[in-house]
C-alpha cells in the first residue's frame, strides 16, 4: 500500500471538508461579477487574487482571536495556498518555479492582510488607502467606488463577527452582499 494514505482510502475527514467548503464560499464570493463590473477591480489573475486575498483576510480576521478556531484558521490558510499552487500549475507554470511563485503570493497575501488589519483599526481614510494600494494596485478607482468597497469590507467584518464560530468551522461561512440594500 505504498503511496496510499488513510485519506485516499477513506476520503476526506469532516474537518477537511469543512475547510474546503469555507474556502469555496470565499472564492464564490470573490467571483461576484460586481467586483469587476461595478467596482472596477481588474479582471486579471492579479485582480482575482486580490479579491480572494481580501475575503481570505476577512475570514481569518474573524477567526484570529478564537483559540478554538486556531487549527481551522491554519487549515483555511493552507487551502488558500494549495489553491494558488493548483491554479499556477493549471496556468502552465513549471514545477520548479511553482514553489517560488506560491511563496511570493503568500508574502503578498500576508502583506495585504497586515495592511487591512491595520487599516481596520484606523479610520475610513486608512481603509480606503489600503484598498487603493492593494485591491487597485493596477488601476485607480474613483472616490465613490473606494467608499463603497470600504463600506463593504466593514459590513463583512460585522457579518462575519455575528456568525456562530461552530457554524463557521463546520464550513458555513456567509458574506455580506456587495450592495448595502441587498442585506
Phi and psi in degrees as a GROMACS rama.xvg file:
@    title "Ramachandran Plot"
@    xaxis  label "Phi"
@    yaxis  label "Psi"
@TYPE xy
-56.0994  136.06  UNK-2
86.4395  -10.4938  UNK-3
-95.4705  137.09  UNK-4
-114.485  165.934  UNK-5
-58.7654  -39.3767  UNK-6
-60.9368  -42.0455  UNK-7
-66.2979  -36.1096  UNK-8
-70.9375  -44.1008  UNK-9
-112.774  2.16452  UNK-10
89.8264  -177.454  UNK-11
-77.4466  151.681  UNK-12
-75.6684  159  UNK-13
-55.9011  -35.7351  UNK-14
-61.4512  -48.7568  UNK-15
-62.6181  -38.713  UNK-16
-64.2645  -42.1167  UNK-17
-64.2303  -41.4983  UNK-18
-61.4935  -46.4281  UNK-19
-63.686  -40.9102  UNK-20
-62.59  -40.9709  UNK-21
-63.233  -44.2833  UNK-22
-66.5508  -40.1208  UNK-23
-61.3541  -37.4957  UNK-24
-63.3462  -38.4216  UNK-25
-63.0541  -47.9678  UNK-26
-65.2025  -40.9084  UNK-27
-60.5781  -41.7054  UNK-28
-66.0874  -41.0395  UNK-29
-68.1171  -18.529  UNK-30
-90.7839  4.3685  UNK-31
-57.3526  127.063  UNK-32
-58.057  -26.977  UNK-33
-60.2001  -29.5845  UNK-34
-60.7451  -40.1664  UNK-35
-92.671  -37.9086  UNK-36
-80.3736  -53.1059  UNK-37
-88.7837  -41.1155  UNK-38
-97.1064  3.70281  UNK-39
56.9211  30.532  UNK-40
-68.2676  133.336  UNK-41
-57.0963  129.092  UNK-42
-86.238  68.2716  UNK-43
-128.248  173.173  UNK-44
-58.2541  -42.4501  UNK-45
-68.0322  -43.0379  UNK-46
-60.6228  -43.8803  UNK-47
-65.8578  -39.6283  UNK-48
-59.0248  -44.0829  UNK-49
-61.8125  -38.6544  UNK-50
-71.7267  -39.1831  UNK-51
-65.0112  -42.2106  UNK-52
-60.4403  -41.2164  UNK-53
-60.249  -47.522  UNK-54
-71.1256  -36.9647  UNK-55
-60.6415  -42.9517  UNK-56
-58.346  -45.6043  UNK-57
-59.1267  -41.4039  UNK-58
-66.1132  -47.9999  UNK-59
-65.5973  -33.6693  UNK-60
-61.9702  -40.8746  UNK-61
-64.5834  -37.6945  UNK-62
-86.6907  -11.4417  UNK-63
-59.7186  -34.1341  UNK-64
-102.636  13.892  UNK-65
-101.446  98.855  UNK-66
-56.0388  -34.8283  UNK-67
-70.4691  -14.8135  UNK-68
-106.899  7.18814  UNK-69
-59.0718  -46.3274  UNK-70
-64.6104  -39.4931  UNK-71
-65.1678  -45.112  UNK-72
-61.3197  -39.8374  UNK-73
-64.0344  -44.8927  UNK-74
-67.227  -36.8496  UNK-75
-62.4253  -45.0818  UNK-76
-58.9719  -42.6545  UNK-77
-60.0893  -38.6023  UNK-78
-63.7381  -37.579  UNK-79
-60.015  -48.6105  UNK-80
-75.3145  -30.6629  UNK-81
-62.4095  -40.5682  UNK-82
-66.9788  -38.8601  UNK-83
-60.7363  -44.8492  UNK-84
-58.7414  -48.9487  UNK-85
-61.1474  -43.9828  UNK-86
-64.4001  -40.687  UNK-87
-62.592  -41.7188  UNK-88
-64.4263  -40.5271  UNK-89
-64.9776  -29.0114  UNK-90
-80.8263  -1.81685  UNK-91
92.9372  11.9591  UNK-92
-69.2751  133.836  UNK-93
-67.3908  150.076  UNK-94
-53.4958  -36.7624  UNK-95
-69.3357  -27.0107  UNK-96
-103.384  -6.70693  UNK-97
-59.7924  -46.5773  UNK-98
-57.0041  -43.942  UNK-99
-64.5419  -41.833  UNK-100
-68.2745  -39.9454  UNK-101
-64.5087  -40.8969  UNK-102
-60.621  -41.912  UNK-103
-65.703  -41.9353  UNK-104
-64.8299  -38.4479  UNK-105
-62.872  -42.4919  UNK-106
-60.6612  -42.0129  UNK-107
-63.7365  -41.8115  UNK-108
-60.7877  -51.0673  UNK-109
-69.5049  -29.9668  UNK-110
-65.6544  -43.3484  UNK-111
-64.5171  -43.0606  UNK-112
-60.2567  -42.9477  UNK-113
-63.6754  -40.8138  UNK-114
-65.5189  -42.5774  UNK-115
-67.2003  -40.8731  UNK-116
-63.2031  -44.8237  UNK-117
-62.2119  -42.0858  UNK-118
-65.3693  -36.6251  UNK-119
-65.3455  -28.8073  UNK-120
-81.6662  -11.5457  UNK-121
-95.6704  -156.693  UNK-122
-96.0108  -174.752  UNK-123
-61.6427  -35.2776  UNK-124
-62.8951  -41.0506  UNK-125
-62.0922  -42.5977  UNK-126
-67.6086  -44.0665  UNK-127
-61.1328  -40.4189  UNK-128
-63.3463  -43.1862  UNK-129
-64.2855  -40.4166  UNK-130
-65.5483  -41.5644  UNK-131
-63.8483  -40.881  UNK-132
-70.7165  -34.2186  UNK-133
-104.369  -51.2465  UNK-134
-76.7866  -28.8834  UNK-135
-118.278  36.6137  UNK-136
-62.1865  -29.1815  UNK-137
-87.9393  -21.5143  UNK-138
-141.303  164.386  UNK-139
-110.736  112.756  UNK-140
-79.5253  163.673  UNK-141
-78.6997  166.034  UNK-142
-61.95  -37.9715  UNK-143
-64.6557  -41.5117  UNK-144
-63.4284  -45.8071  UNK-145
-59.4164  -40.6204  UNK-146
-64.5299  -41.152  UNK-147
-62.7307  -44.1619  UNK-148
-68.5182  -40.1121  UNK-149
-62.3561  -40.7806  UNK-150
-61.9604  -42.3218  UNK-151
-59.798  -43.6198  UNK-152
-62.3814  -47.2201  UNK-153
-64.4602  -38.5507  UNK-154
-62.9939  -36.867  UNK-155
-69.28  -35.7422  UNK-156
-58.191  -43.7807  UNK-157
-68.7571  -44.292  UNK-158
-62.1855  -45.1609  UNK-159
-68.6682  -37.3768  UNK-160
-63.6748  -30.3664  UNK-161
-80.5212  -12.8603  UNK-162
-77.2803  141.352  UNK-163
-66.8455  129.704  UNK-164
-59.2436  -41.0368  UNK-165
-66.1225  -33.2071  UNK-166
-66.947  -42.6507  UNK-167
-62.287  -43.7196  UNK-168
-77.9457  -1.49234  UNK-169
-99.6294  6.49137  UNK-170
97.3848  11.004  UNK-171
-109.292  92.4465  UNK-172
-117.096  133.075  UNK-173
-126.686  141.192  UNK-174
-110.115  160.732  UNK-175
-69.8771  150.302  UNK-176
-67.4223  160.572  UNK-177
-62.5659  -43.3379  UNK-178
-96.2463  139.548  UNK-179
-57.2248  -40.1086  UNK-180
-68.8383  -11.9482  UNK-181
-89.7831  0.812029  UNK-182
